[in-house]
Amino acid sequence: MERALLLAFYITISCLAFVASKIVIALLLYKRCKKRPIVYDDGLSGGKMVMFRSPVLQSLTSDAFVKKALKLTNKDIIGSGGYGTVYKLAVNDTLSFAVKRLNWGSTEKDHGFKRELEAMGDIKHRNIVTLHGYYTAPRYNNLLIYELMPNGSPFSSGG
């Protein structure tokens, strides 16, 4: 009888450990899936907008962003550097971004560049400007969407 109780105890503990491990794996997979960027294909320009999981960007659509980005002018410039010009893009009265228009070729062919941008999108640090996403299109310069710093552009000194 004592042996049967001990066996039942071990079977119960094993089943509980199995269920607990499945719950932990499911939570880890959920977190991983939640971190994946949202990709929007833009039918107007043939481009693609990739937005990292950010509560700030939940309300921003690809079409609205592209329309506003194509209307950027010299009066919207807040900085420039070796890799491009940075503009202030105001989506509405409360939502603004720093948008860097890159001077060089298409990222559609450079998968390493996309991986680097996705890695940068995962970085959250108080001393690093948050990269919210990027936009690539064959006929337009590529755009990087950054958090707008309240005291100006972090890009005005050269990069």
C-alpha positions as CSV (number, residue, x, y, z in Angstrom):
1,M,0.0,0.0,0.0
2,E,2.8,2.4,0.9
3,R,4.5,1.6,-2.4
4,A,1.4,2.4,-4.4
5,L,1.0,5.8,-2.6
6,L,4.6,6.6,-3.3
7,L,4.1,5.7,-7.0
8,A,0.9,7.8,-7.2
9,F,2.8,10.7,-5.6
10,Y,5.6,10.5,-8.1
11,I,3.1,10.3,-11.0
12,T,1.2,13.3,-9.7
13,I,4.5,15.4,-9.3
14,S,5.6,14.4,-12.8
15,C,2.3,15.4,-14.3
16,L,2.3,18.8,-12.5
17,A,5.9,19.4,-13.7
18,F,4.9,18.5,-17.2
19,V,2.0,20.9,-17.2
20,A,4.1,23.7,-15.6
21,S,6.8,23.3,-18.2
22,K,4.1,23.5,-21.0
23,I,2.8,26.7,-19.4
24,V,6.3,28.3,-19.2
25,I,7.0,27.3,-22.9
26,A,3.6,28.8,-24.0
27,L,4.4,32.1,-22.1
28,L,7.8,32.3,-23.7
29,L,6.4,31.7,-27.2
30,Y,3.7,34.3,-26.6
31,K,6.4,36.9,-25.5
32,R,8.5,36.0,-28.6
33,C,5.5,36.4,-30.9
34,K,4.5,39.6,-29.3
35,K,7.9,41.1,-30.1
36,R,7.6,40.5,-33.9
37,P,7.4,43.6,-35.9
38,I,4.2,44.5,-37.8
39,V,4.7,44.7,-41.5
40,Y,2.4,46.7,-43.8
41,D,2.7,46.5,-47.6
42,D,1.9,49.9,-49.1
43,G,0.0,49.5,-52.4
44,L,0.5,53.2,-53.4
45,S,4.3,53.2,-53.7
46,G,5.1,49.5,-53.6
47,G,6.9,50.0,-50.3
48,K,6.9,48.3,-47.0
49,M,6.5,49.7,-43.6
50,V,7.8,47.8,-40.6
51,M,6.7,48.9,-37.2
52,F,8.1,47.5,-34.0
53,R,5.8,46.7,-31.2
54,S,5.3,50.1,-29.7
55,P,2.2,51.5,-28.0
56,V,3.0,54.8,-29.7
57,L,2.6,53.3,-33.2
58,Q,-0.6,51.4,-32.6
59,S,-2.8,54.1,-34.1
60,L,-0.4,55.0,-37.0
61,T,-1.2,53.4,-40.4
62,S,1.1,52.9,-43.2
63,D,-1.0,55.1,-45.6
64,A,-1.2,58.0,-43.1
65,F,2.6,57.9,-42.5
66,V,3.5,57.7,-46.2
67,K,1.2,60.6,-47.1
68,K,2.7,62.8,-44.3
69,A,6.3,61.7,-45.1
70,L,6.0,62.6,-48.7
71,K,4.9,66.1,-47.8
72,L,8.1,66.8,-45.7
73,T,9.9,70.0,-46.8
74,N,13.0,71.9,-45.9
75,K,11.1,73.7,-43.1
76,D,10.6,70.4,-41.3
77,I,14.4,69.7,-41.2
78,I,15.7,69.3,-37.6
79,G,19.1,67.9,-38.4
80,S,21.4,66.3,-41.0
81,G,24.4,64.0,-41.1
82,G,26.5,61.8,-43.3
83,Y,23.8,59.2,-43.8
84,G,20.8,61.5,-44.3
85,T,18.5,64.3,-43.2
86,V,16.2,64.2,-40.2
87,Y,12.8,65.7,-40.3
88,K,10.1,66.4,-37.7
89,L,6.9,64.6,-38.8
90,A,3.8,65.6,-36.9
91,V,1.1,63.0,-37.3
92,N,-1.3,65.1,-35.1
93,D,-1.2,67.6,-32.3
94,T,0.1,65.0,-29.8
95,L,2.1,62.6,-31.9
96,S,5.4,63.5,-33.6
97,F,8.4,61.6,-34.8
98,A,11.9,62.2,-36.0
99,V,12.2,60.7,-39.5
100,K,15.6,60.1,-41.0
101,R,15.6,59.9,-44.8
102,L,18.6,57.9,-45.8
103,N,20.8,59.0,-48.6
104,W,21.9,55.6,-49.9
105,G,20.4,52.7,-51.7
106,S,17.4,50.4,-51.2
107,T,17.3,48.1,-48.1
108,E,15.1,45.7,-50.0
109,K,18.3,43.9,-51.1
110,D,20.1,44.1,-47.8
111,H,18.7,41.5,-45.4
112,G,21.5,42.2,-43.0
113,F,20.4,45.9,-42.7
114,K,16.9,44.8,-41.9
115,R,18.1,42.4,-39.2
116,E,20.2,45.3,-37.8
117,L,17.1,47.5,-37.7
118,E,15.0,44.9,-36.0
119,A,17.7,44.4,-33.4
120,M,17.8,48.2,-32.9
121,G,14.0,48.2,-32.5
122,D,14.4,45.8,-29.6
123,I,16.7,48.1,-27.7
124,K,15.0,50.1,-24.9
125,H,17.4,52.3,-23.0
126,R,17.2,55.8,-21.5
127,N,20.3,57.0,-23.3
128,I,19.4,55.6,-26.8
129,V,16.7,57.1,-29.0
130,T,14.0,54.5,-29.7
131,L,13.7,53.3,-33.2
132,H,9.9,52.8,-33.8
133,G,10.1,51.4,-37.3
134,Y,11.3,51.9,-40.9
135,Y,9.8,52.4,-44.4
136,T,11.4,51.1,-47.6
137,A,10.2,51.8,-51.1
138,P,11.8,51.2,-54.5
139,R,11.2,54.8,-55.8
140,Y,11.8,56.7,-52.5
141,N,14.6,57.1,-50.0
142,N,14.4,54.7,-47.1
143,L,13.0,56.2,-43.9
144,L,13.8,55.4,-40.3
145,I,11.2,56.4,-37.7
146,Y,12.6,57.5,-34.4
147,E,11.3,58.9,-31.1
148,L,11.3,62.7,-31.3
149,M,13.6,64.1,-28.6
150,P,12.0,67.1,-26.8
151,N,15.2,69.3,-27.1
152,G,16.0,68.7,-30.7
153,S,17.5,66.1,-32.9
154,P,20.1,63.6,-31.6
155,F,21.3,63.3,-35.3
156,S,22.4,66.9,-35.8
157,S,26.0,66.3,-34.8
158,G,26.9,63.9,-37.7
159,G,25.5,60.4,-38.1
